[in-house]
Amino acid sequence: MVRHNDPSRPSTFADRPEPITFYRGPAQEEALARLEWLVEQRQRCGLVVAEAGMGKSHLAVTAARRLGGLGAEAVMLSLAGLPEGEWLELLLDRLSLDPASRAEPIRAWLKLENRLRENTLLGRPTVLVLEDLDRGPADAQEAAARLVTAAEPRFATVTVIATARTDGVRHVAAEVRSRAAVRVELPPWSEADVVGYLQAGLERTGRSDELFTPAAAATMLRFARGVPQVVSRLAELALAAAEVEGLAQIESAIIESVWRELAAAEPEQPDSAEDADTPNTPPRFRAVRRLWS
């Protein structure tokens, strides 16, 4: 049975990039294993490339958490939209500097170098996950290039993992692109991925893993075109609609309905129900419209 809203229960299909909600399909596990290999082999650079909504942020957050659990000092910083001169202080805020080092009256770059040197002396890898490097400021690009090419011993155990959109990877510093020992490309989800994601979310929050019918999962894949972020939003909206209506199972008609609600709420979205070859019928479940009002 579908359980009704419980404020104490975590969101089943929230698309926030948190390790606990990360879907670990074959492609995702392979990506994590390759990023771990970078650090184990003391490689200086890796690059994650994908279209928007394909899970770069989720992979980056999960990789940082996993690498931190393996003994590295791993920090992540999103560079998109940051002005020049600010990103380094934000990065230092994420590193575990002691109060004396943090308050030392020296340039921010020297503080970073001192921390890298300290980690190197301790034999501890430093992993800097620079999300959206393709949309980062010029000084962050220059710093990333220096970090992956510098021969000084203090940089010996530093690994930079950069993420970029497929259409923006050309904006990533040439040194980063050429030095990347691993390039991870995230593919669209298959139907098996959608089914696995749904089951994992339902089981994590104590729901029946048979709540979504196979036809509903196939319809979700068709509308989302394999984009994980869209799958997540459709699943959460469909679950909310089913709870309001008191439905015991989610059929493909509910997925079609919430897709139309989602498309109506985001008119700029290029894909449409018509693009997916579905009839132009009005939504059945007004509960979802209330969620968006």
N, C-alpha and C positions, 0 to 999 in steps of 0.2 A: 504494500500500500504506500501511496505517496504521503509522507508526513508533512504537516503544514508548517508554516514559518516558525522557526525557533531562533530568537535573537542570539542565543548562546552558541549556536552552531556556526562554524566558519562557512564562508561562501564556497559552494561546491565547485563551481567552474570559474572563479574569479581569474581575470587575466593579469592580475598583478604579478610581477616577476619575483616570486618567492620560491626558494628551493623545494618547499613541501608540495607545491602545486606543479612542479616541473614534470612533464610527461617524459618518461624514460623509454621511448621506443628504440628500435635498433639504430636508427640514424643518430638519435640523441646520445645514446650510450657510446657509439663510435666517436662522436665529436668530443665527448668528455674524455674518452681514453686517449685521443690524439693530443688534447690539451695537457693532460697529465704527462704524456710522453715528453712534451716540450720541456717541462720542469725537471723531470727525472734525468733527462739527457743534457740538461743545462743549455738548451737552445735559447737563443736570444729573442726570438720573435715568432708569433703566430698570428694568423689573420682569419677572422670569421666574416663571411660575406653572405648576405641574403637579402631578399626583397623585404619591404616593410611588412610587419605583421607575422613574419616567419619564425620568430622566437629568438632573435639574437640576444635581446636583453635577458630573457629567461635563462638562456644558456650561459651568458656571462655571469649572472648572479650565482647560478648553481656551481659553475666552475670555480669562482672565487671562494665559495664556501667549502667546496671539496678540497681544493688545493690548500686552503688554510688548515683544514683538518689533517692534512698530510705533512704539516710542519712548515709550510711556507708562510711568510707574511704577505697575504694576498689582499689587495684593496681594489676597489672599482670606482671609476669616476666617469659620468656621462659628460661628454664635451660639447654636445649639440647646443648651439646658441650662446656659449660662454664667450665673453669678450676677452681680448688679449690681456694678459697680466693678472688674471684672476684664477685660472685653473690650477696653478701650482700650489697656491695657499689652500685651496680646497682639497687637493691631493694630500698635502701635509696633514690636514685635519684628520684624514682617514688613517694615517700611519700611527703606530704606537710609539710616538716620541715621548720621552720623559719630560716633566715640566721644565727642567733646566734647559734641555735642548730646544724645546718649543719656544722658550722665552729668550734664547740667545740672540743678541743683536747682530745677526749676520744675514746675508741675502738668502732668500728662500731656496735657491738652487743649491747653495752650500749646505743648507740643512738637509736637503734631499740626499746629496752626496754623502754626508756624514752618516745618515741612516743606512744607506746602501753599503757603505764601508763596514759599519757595525754588523750588519747581517752577514756580510761576506766573511768577516773574521769569526763569526759564530757558526759558520757553515749552514746558514739558514737562507734558503732561496727567497727572493723578493719577486712577487708577481704583481705587475701593474696592469689591470684590465682597463683599457681606455675605450669606452663605448662611444660609438659614433665619431671615430677619429676623422672620417671624411667630412664631417660638418663642424669640426673643431677649429679653434683659432690658429693662426699661423705660428705663434710661438709654441703651441702644443705640438704641432707637426714637427717643428724643428727639434724640440726636446725629445720626441719619440725617435726621430732619426738619430740623434746623438746617443740615446740610450742603447739602441740596437747595434751601433757601429763602433762605439768607444772601446778601445783596447785596454784601458786602465783596469787594474785588478779590482777596484771597488765596484765595477760593473759586471764582474765575472759571473755572479749568481743572479743577475736580473733577467727576468723574462717579461717582455711586453706582449700582451694579447690585445689586439686591436679589432674592433668590429666596424663594419661599414656596409652601407647599402650597395646592392649590385650596380646600380647606376651612378654611384658616387665613389666607387673604389679608386677611380682614376685620380681623385683628389687626395688620396692618402699619399704621404711622403714616399718618394720613389725608393728611398733606402729601406723603409718598412716593407714595401711590397717585394723588393728583391731579396731581402734577408729572411722573409717568412719561411721557416722550415716546415710549417704546416699551414695549409689553407683549407679551412672548413667551409663548405657550402651547404646550407640547410635546404633540403628539398621540400616541396609541398607534401602534405600528409596524404596517405592512402586511406582507403576505407578501413583497413585494419588498424591504422593509427587512430582514426576517429573513434572506433569501437574501444580500443584500449584506453584512450584518454577518458572517455565517458565512464567506463567501468572503474578506472582508478579513482576518479573523482567521487563517484557514488559510494564506493567501498570506503574511501577515506572519511566520509561524513556519515557513515552508518546507514546508507540507503541500499535498496535492492539494486544489484548490478544488471538487472533485466528491465529496468524502468524504461529505457529507450528501446523501441523495437528495432530490428535490423533495417527495416525500411526507413525509419526515422534517421538512423545513422547515415544511410546512403543518401537521403535527401539533404542532410546537413552538409555532407561532403560536396554534393553538387552545387549547392548555393554558395558555400564558402570557397569553392575551388581550391581546396587543400590548404588554405591559409589558417594557421592555428589560432590567431587572434580572433578571426571571425567565427571559427568553430566554438571557441570559448564563449563568445557573446551570445551566439545562438543557443547554446546549451543552457546557459544561465537564464535567459529569457524564457525558453521553453519550459524549464523547470518551474519558474515562477508562475507561468500561465497555468501549468498543470496543477500546482498547489492551490491556486485561487479557485479553479474550476473543480477541484476535488477528484481529479482523474487518477486512475490507478496505473495508467501506462501512457507513454508519450508516443503518438503515432506521427507519421510523416506530415499529416495535415497541420499539426501544431507547429512543426518546423517551418512549413510554408507560411503559416500565419505570422509567426514572430519575425520571419525574414522580411515580410512586407511592412511590418511595424518598424523594424530597424531601418529599412530603406526609406520609409517615410520620414523618420526622425533625422536621417542623414541624406538629404536630397542631392548632396554633391558627390555621393558615392557612385563611381562609374558603373559598377556591375548592377544589374537589376534582375528582378524575377523573370522578366521577359527574356533576358540574355540566357537564363538557365532553362528556357523552353517550358515554362509553366504557364498555365492559364491565368488570365488576369481576373482573379476573383477577389472579393473583399475579404478582409480579415475576419476570422471567426471569434477570436478570443480578445475581447476588449480589455481584459485584465492587464495585458502588456501595455496597451496605450496609456493606462493609468500610471504605470511605472515610469513612463517617459514624460508625463505631463508636469 
